[in-house]
Amino acid sequence: MVRISALIITLAFASPAVFAQAESSIGPLKRAYNTIEDDFVKAAEEMDGTNYSFKPTPELQSFGQRVAHIADANLRTCAIVKGEMKSETASTKTSKADLVAEIKASFSYCDSIVSSLTDAEANRVIGAARGGPKSELSVLWGMVSHDNEVYGTMTVYLRLKGLVPPSSQGTWDKVFTDPTSSYNRQPSRLLIDAIRGRRPGTAIDLGMGQGRNAIYLAQHGWQVTGVDLSTVGVGQAKARAAQLGVALDAHVADLDKFDFGRARWDLITLFYLHAWYHLSKLPTAQRLRDALKPGGLLVIEGYAGGELGFKTDELRHDFADLKILRYEDLIDEADWSPGQKSRLVRLIAQKP
């Protein structure tokens, strides 16, 4: 997600000259637009009408106001591209039925522009664009970027109401199915350091994915359980474990519904589950502490900062009753953003 967001932001603010020199970026734009249209409309449809007035905090817009904002913003942007005048009416609506109709209509109006966009049109300079003249492609990327930004905030509204955002439904199956997906397929360096010299025992890899860390542990004598939402990822992990002749107890499950047990594990790993850590309706830190055996290790790595990343010293505070063996808050290459530097938090802690 960090990689995609960086691409959108770069393209949105690039000058027309950049696009004149670049290979057609129409394909990536169309894919990004189609994805956000699908996710945004589904989010609007899946939120119960009684929650359209919901605000996570009083100073924020309601869910319905967020939908209206994008409906009007899309209409305004595409009208500029078409050289037309359109009335923005979504902000006057409050009911779910009206606002779902408005967001669908706004995307429908923009569909013809995006779907039929050619190289020549992409480089056409629009003088009336917000912030000064820009290429049509730049204007449209700006719209997609804005839609994604607002949708990102709305996923929090959905999760607070117990709903899984459309973008998270089946997302990881797609990631693990696509051979071009960019992520580290080797075991984590932090995990390798954490178990070096330790006697193997029972381990659980939460958010196991395709099993890179779980299989590494199994190869080094650990009795491993892996849990992940992705059917594809878990299937790949099982197949790889069988190919290598190692035992792996793998489960497709929601971590909020999976029983971690009490004093059950010598090792618990949590890699890039910062969003779940913060959005879970259960007391995450307590569940992890309780599940560790005395002397057991907790190993965590994830993004820091932003709405869902780890905060400065958050894990130190949450696990103050454990012995902190290693804690890092640094800029480094993330397993989910190869070749890019990101702010990360890493923790290795031991239960007394």
C-alpha positions in Angstrom: 0.0 0.0 0.0 2.8 2.4 0.8 4.3 1.7 -2.7 1.0 2.3 -4.5 0.3 5.5 -2.5 3.7 6.9 -3.3 3.0 6.2 -7.0 -0.3 8.0 -6.9 1.0 11.0 -5.1 4.0 11.3 -7.5 1.8 11.2 -10.6 -0.8 13.5 -9.1 1.5 16.4 -8.7 3.8 15.8 -11.7 4.0 18.5 -14.4 2.5 18.0 -17.9 6.0 17.8 -19.3 6.6 14.7 -17.2 3.7 13.0 -18.9 4.7 14.1 -22.3 8.0 12.3 -21.9 6.7 9.2 -20.1 5.4 6.0 -21.4 1.6 5.9 -21.4 0.4 5.9 -17.8 -3.1 5.4 -18.9 -3.1 1.7 -18.0 -2.1 2.2 -14.4 -4.6 5.1 -14.1 -7.5 3.0 -15.4 -6.7 0.2 -13.0 -6.3 2.5 -10.0 -9.6 4.3 -10.9 -11.5 1.0 -11.4 -10.3 -0.3 -8.1 -11.2 2.8 -6.1 -14.6 3.0 -7.8 -15.4 -0.6 -6.9 -14.1 -0.2 -3.3 -15.8 3.2 -2.7 -19.2 2.1 -4.0 -19.1 -1.1 -2.1 -18.2 0.7 1.1 -21.2 3.1 0.6 -23.5 0.1 0.0 -22.2 -2.0 2.9 -22.4 0.6 5.7 -25.8 0.4 7.3 -28.0 3.5 6.7 -28.3 4.1 10.5 -24.5 4.6 10.6 -24.3 7.3 7.8 -24.4 9.9 10.6 -21.6 8.1 12.5 -18.5 10.1 13.4 -15.5 8.5 15.1 -14.9 11.8 16.9 -17.1 14.9 17.0 -14.8 17.0 14.9 -14.7 14.6 11.9 -17.2 14.4 9.1 -19.8 11.7 9.3 -19.6 8.7 7.0 -22.4 10.1 4.9 -20.6 13.4 4.6 -17.4 11.6 3.4 -19.5 9.9 0.7 -21.0 13.2 -0.4 -17.7 14.9 -0.4 -16.3 12.4 -3.0 -19.4 12.4 -5.1 -19.2 16.2 -5.5 -15.5 16.2 -5.9 -15.5 13.6 -8.6 -18.3 15.4 -10.5 -16.5 18.7 -10.2 -13.2 17.3 -11.5 -14.7 15.4 -14.4 -16.8 18.4 -15.4 -13.7 20.4 -15.7 -12.1 17.7 -17.9 -15.2 17.7 -20.1 -15.5 21.4 -20.2 -19.0 21.2 -18.8 -20.9 22.8 -15.9 -22.5 20.3 -13.4 -24.6 20.9 -10.3 -23.0 19.4 -7.1 -26.0 18.1 -5.1 -24.6 15.3 -2.9 -23.7 17.6 0.0 -27.4 18.4 0.4 -28.4 14.7 0.9 -28.3 12.7 4.1 -30.0 9.3 3.5 -28.0 6.2 2.5 -30.2 5.7 -0.6 -29.7 9.2 -1.9 -25.9 9.2 -1.2 -25.4 5.8 -2.7 -27.2 7.1 -5.8 -25.0 10.2 -5.8 -21.7 8.4 -5.6 -22.7 5.9 -8.3 -23.7 8.8 -10.5 -20.5 10.6 -10.0 -18.4 7.6 -10.9 -20.6 6.9 -13.9 -20.1 10.4 -15.1 -16.3 10.0 -14.9 -16.3 6.4 -16.3 -16.5 7.5 -19.9 -13.6 9.9 -19.5 -11.3 7.4 -18.0 -12.2 4.4 -20.1 -11.8 6.2 -23.4 -8.7 8.2 -22.5 -6.0 8.2 -25.2 -2.4 9.3 -25.1 -3.2 12.5 -26.9 -6.0 13.3 -24.5 -3.8 12.4 -21.5 -1.3 15.1 -22.4 -3.9 17.7 -23.2 -3.4 20.7 -20.8 -6.4 21.8 -18.8 -6.1 25.4 -18.0 -9.0 25.4 -15.5 -7.5 22.7 -13.3 -7.2 23.3 -9.6 -3.8 24.8 -8.8 -3.1 25.9 -12.3 -2.7 24.3 -15.7 -2.1 20.5 -15.7 -2.3 17.6 -18.1 -5.6 15.7 -18.2 -3.7 12.7 -16.9 -2.4 14.7 -14.0 -5.9 15.9 -13.1 -7.3 12.4 -13.2 -4.5 11.0 -11.1 -5.2 13.8 -8.6 -8.8 12.7 -8.4 -7.9 9.1 -7.9 -5.4 10.1 -5.2 -8.0 12.1 -3.4 -10.6 9.3 -3.6 -8.1 6.9 -2.1 -7.2 9.3 0.7 -10.8 9.7 1.7 -11.6 6.0 1.3 -8.6 5.3 3.6 -10.2 7.3 6.4 -13.6 5.6 5.7 -12.1 2.2 6.3 -11.7 3.2 9.9 -15.4 4.1 10.1 -16.3 0.7 8.7 -14.1 -1.3 11.1 -15.4 0.6 14.1 -18.8 -0.7 13.0 -17.6 -4.2 12.7 -17.3 -4.3 8.9 -14.3 -5.4 6.8 -13.5 -2.8 4.2 -14.0 -3.9 0.6 -10.4 -3.4 -0.2 -9.5 -6.0 2.5 -11.9 -8.6 1.2 -9.8 -11.1 -0.7 -7.0 -8.6 -1.0 -4.3 -11.0 0.3 -5.6 -13.8 -1.9 -4.8 -11.5 -4.9 -1.4 -10.6 -3.5 -0.4 -14.2 -3.0 -1.8 -15.2 -6.4 0.0 -12.6 -8.4 3.7 -13.6 -9.1 4.6 -10.0 -9.6 3.5 -8.9 -6.1 6.4 -7.1 -4.5 7.3 -8.4 -1.0 10.1 -10.3 0.7 9.6 -14.0 0.2 12.6 -14.9 2.5 12.4 -15.2 6.3 12.6 -12.0 8.3 16.0 -10.9 9.5 14.5 -10.0 12.8 13.1 -13.5 13.3 16.4 -15.1 12.4 18.2 -12.9 15.0 15.5 -13.6 17.6 15.7 -17.4 17.5 19.5 -17.7 17.0 20.8 -19.9 19.8 17.4 -20.6 21.3 16.1 -24.1 22.0 13.1 -24.8 19.7 9.6 -25.0 21.2 6.1 -24.2 20.3 5.6 -21.2 18.0 2.6 -19.4 16.4 3.0 -17.1 13.4 0.1 -14.6 13.3 -0.6 -13.3 9.8 1.5 -16.1 8.4 0.8 -15.2 4.7 2.5 -17.7 2.4 4.5 -19.1 5.3 8.0 -17.6 4.8 8.6 -17.3 8.6 6.6 -20.3 9.7 8.4 -22.6 7.4 11.8 -21.2 8.5 10.9 -22.0 12.1 9.7 -25.5 11.2 13.0 -26.1 9.4 14.8 -25.2 12.5 12.9 -27.6 14.8 10.1 -25.5 16.0 6.5 -26.9 16.4 4.7 -24.3 14.4 1.1 -23.1 14.0 0.4 -20.5 11.4 -2.8 -18.4 11.1 -3.9 -16.1 8.2 -7.1 -14.8 6.6 -5.8 -15.7 3.1 -6.9 -19.1 1.8 -4.4 -18.8 -1.0 -1.6 -17.8 1.3 -2.3 -20.7 3.7 -2.6 -23.1 0.8 0.8 -22.0 -0.5 2.3 -22.4 3.0 1.0 -25.9 3.3 2.2 -26.9 -0.1 5.6 -25.5 0.5 5.9 -27.2 3.9 4.9 -30.6 2.4 7.4 -30.1 -0.4 10.2 -29.5 2.2 9.0 -32.3 4.4 8.4 -30.1 7.5 5.3 -30.1 9.8 3.1 -27.0 9.7 -0.2 -26.7 11.5 -1.9 -24.0 9.3 -5.3 -22.3 9.7 -7.4 -19.9 7.7 -8.9 -17.7 10.4 -9.7 -14.3 11.6 -7.2 -13.5 14.4 -10.0 -12.0 16.5 -11.8 -15.3 16.5 -8.7 -17.6 16.8 -8.0 -18.8 20.3 -4.4 -18.0 21.2 -4.7 -19.9 24.5 -2.9 -19.1 27.8 0.8 -19.8 28.5 0.8 -21.9 25.3 3.6 -20.6 23.1 7.4 -20.3 23.4 7.4 -17.9 20.5 4.8 -15.5 19.0 5.5 -13.6 15.8 3.6 -10.7 14.5 4.9 -9.2 11.2 3.2 -6.2 9.6 0.0 -6.6 11.5 0.0 -3.0 12.8 -3.5 -2.4 11.4 -5.0 -5.4 13.1 -3.1 -4.6 16.3 -5.0 -1.2 16.5 -8.3 -2.2 14.9 -9.0 -5.4 16.8 -12.0 -5.2 19.1 -10.1 -7.4 21.6 -7.3 -6.3 24.0 -4.5 -7.3 21.6 -1.5 -6.7 23.9 -3.1 -8.6 26.7 -4.0 -11.6 24.5 -0.4 -11.8 23.3 1.1 -11.6 26.8 -1.3 -14.2 28.1 -0.6 -16.6 25.3 3.2 -16.6 26.0 4.7 -19.2 28.2 7.1 -17.9 30.9 10.4 -17.3 29.2 8.6 -17.1 25.8 9.5 -14.6 23.1 7.3 -12.0 21.4 8.7 -10.8 18.0 6.9 -7.8 16.3 7.8 -5.8 13.2 5.5 -3.3 11.5 5.2 0.2 10.0 5.3 3.1 12.3 3.4 6.4 12.1 0.2 7.3 10.4 -3.3 6.4 11.6 -2.6 2.7 11.9 1.1 2.4 12.3 2.9 1.9 15.7 3.4 5.1 17.7 6.6 6.1 19.3 7.3 3.8 22.2 3.8 2.3 22.0 5.1 -1.3 22.2 7.5 -0.4 25.0 4.5 0.8 27.0 2.2 -2.0 26.0 4.7 -4.7 27.0 6.4 -2.9 29.9 5.9 -6.0 32.0 8.1 -8.0 29.6 11.8 -7.9 29.3 12.6 -5.8 26.2 15.6 -7.6 24.5 15.5 -5.4 21.4 13.6 -2.3 20.4 14.1 -0.3 17.3 12.3 2.7 15.8 14.1 3.4 12.6 14.1 4.0 8.8 14.9 0.8 7.0 13.7 -1.4 4.1 10.3 -3.0 4.9 9.5 -6.5 3.9 6.4 -5.2 2.1 8.2 -2.3 0.3 11.4 -3.9 -1.1 13.9 -1.3 -2.3 12.2 1.5 -0.3 12.9 3.0 3.0 10.1 3.2 5.6 9.7 4.0 9.2 9.5 0.7 11.1 9.2 -0.5 14.7 10.8 -3.8 15.8 10.5 -5.5 19.1 11.8 -8.6 20.7 10.5 -9.1 24.2 10.6 -12.0 26.7 8.0 -12.9 29.3 9.5 -13.3 32.8 
